Amino acid sequence: MTQNHFNVIVVGAGISGIGAGYYLQKKCPNKSFVILEGRDNIGGTWDLFRYPGIRSDSDMNTMGFRFKPWMGVKSIADGPSILSYLHETVKENDLNKKIHFNQWVNEASWSSRDSQWTVQVENKKTQELQDFTCDFLFLCGGYYNYEEGYTPHFAGRENFLGQIIHPQKWPKNLDYKNKKVVVIGSGATAVTIIPTMAEKAAHVTMLQRSPTYFLSAPDEDPVGNFLRKFISSKLTYKLVRWKNIRFQWWFFQKCRKFPKKVKEFLIKQVREELGPNYDIETHFTPKYNPWEQRLCLVPNGDLFNAINAGKASVITDHIDRFTKKGIKLKSGGEVEADLIVTATGLNLEVCNGIKLEVDNNEVDISKTMTYKGMMFSDVPNLVATFGYTNASWTLRADLTSEYVCRLLNFMDKKGYANCCPRIAEHVEQDGDWLDFTSGYVKRSMHKFPKQGSRDPWRNTQNFPKDVLAIRWGNIDNKELKFTALEN
């Protein structure tokens, strides 16, 4: 007989969902759970994206799980290596039997009378609908729409005779050898694609509206590789992990407190890479301050090496329209292309795009306030994982899973059936979910919850603070209301 009720339903089998499965199995062994994955493989982002050069933009000592040391030599790892690491994690912890593939969650409805969620799931292969029920719903499906990336309207797009590709839907075995390629955008995806494509393409042009901050660093951690010669890999992982966490936080704080000095440092680094005659002011000097948008990592200076070798170039301008041969710029020039890559971003989604109801009333998440950055006011027994913008995603995902397990165990101990964040009267709304100016964030912030004027109603994006509040802080909070089981 097919089981349709679980203590916990986890949505998504990417980094967050796999981590959630591990912690539930380890910390809540008496809880039944299932991981519903809408696609036909684990890995989330690392299985979906197949563009050239796909890699992490955070070091794997912090992007790896707390419970599973990253053993690779490279701390900035390629996509296939990360996917292999996730498969290892699933196999080592016997999570395969917990994951149900091609199970797309459309909507979820909470019943206070029954103290449970009813989750409507579509089988992506058969299109059949099936209802699952659970006591607790744990959303781990990431932060963007997997079906479609963001592409702005380009006038004349239909006139272009070449191929137009968004990195989220990269064709298998695409041949770009000796072709003229234009990559629209200068974010993390563009900066990854360009040096890799430049190895085979005739030329790759990065076409940007405005510059981005870049930080060049080696793809290996010399400290970690040195320590491995003398101490165990697990201990090395812990030491390097905390070294990198502390450095990330220190650097972020410097960016916020001394933006001018950090800007000078970053621009100076680019100037040293490209030489004194390169137009750094036009192409590599952003108008915003560092970490108002995410910094782009350039491992081993590969982007700059491609530019210096004449295999890649940068144009800073606005697009007027697509033409038969390429792209006409508002300045009057035209960039010829055989292939155009629209590295123009993602479509952000809140709660994995799932329609939520509480007692037959549809929930508008944008009208709620975030509790500890993972729960929503007046929405019972639900947690959604959202990582850091100023550090590795997994740091926050791990903490969130730990908190869910602590919460479930606390409720069992006290005999509670549900928990629900309730806003105190003296808490005021105080800003958006994220303090970030990136275009993909600004386009979607209207969908996300608001922050409050004080903790625990803030999405802090502060890992050291979150460790104390989430890993060690009290579960029993007067603004998290618990309801006992009825006899």
Buried (B, 14 or more C-beta within 10 A) or exposed (E): EEEBBBBBBBBBBBBBBBBBBBBBBEBBEEBBBBBBBBBEBBBBBBBBBBBBBBBBBBBBBBBBBBEBBBBBEBBBBBBEBBBBBBBEBBEEBEBEEBBBBBBBBEBBBBBEEEBBBBBBBBBBEEEEEEEBBBBBBBBBBBBBBBEEBBBEEBEBEEEBEBBBBBBBEBEEEBEBEEBBBBBBBBBBBBBBBBBBBBBBBEBBBBBBEEBBBBBBBEBBBEBBBEBBEEEEEEEBBBBBBEBBBEEBBEBBEBBBEBBEEBBEBBBEBBBEBBEEEBEBEEBBBBEBBBBBBBBBBBBBBBBBBBBBEEBBBBBBBEBBBBBEBBBBBEEEEEBBBBBBBBBBBBBBBBBBBBEBBBEEEEBEBEEBBBBBBBBBBBBBBBBBBBBBBBBBBBBBBBBBBBBBBBBBBBBBEEEBBBBBBEBEEEBEEEEBBBBBEBBBBBBBBEBBBBBBEEBBBBBBBBBEBBBEBBEEBEBEBEBBBBBEEEE
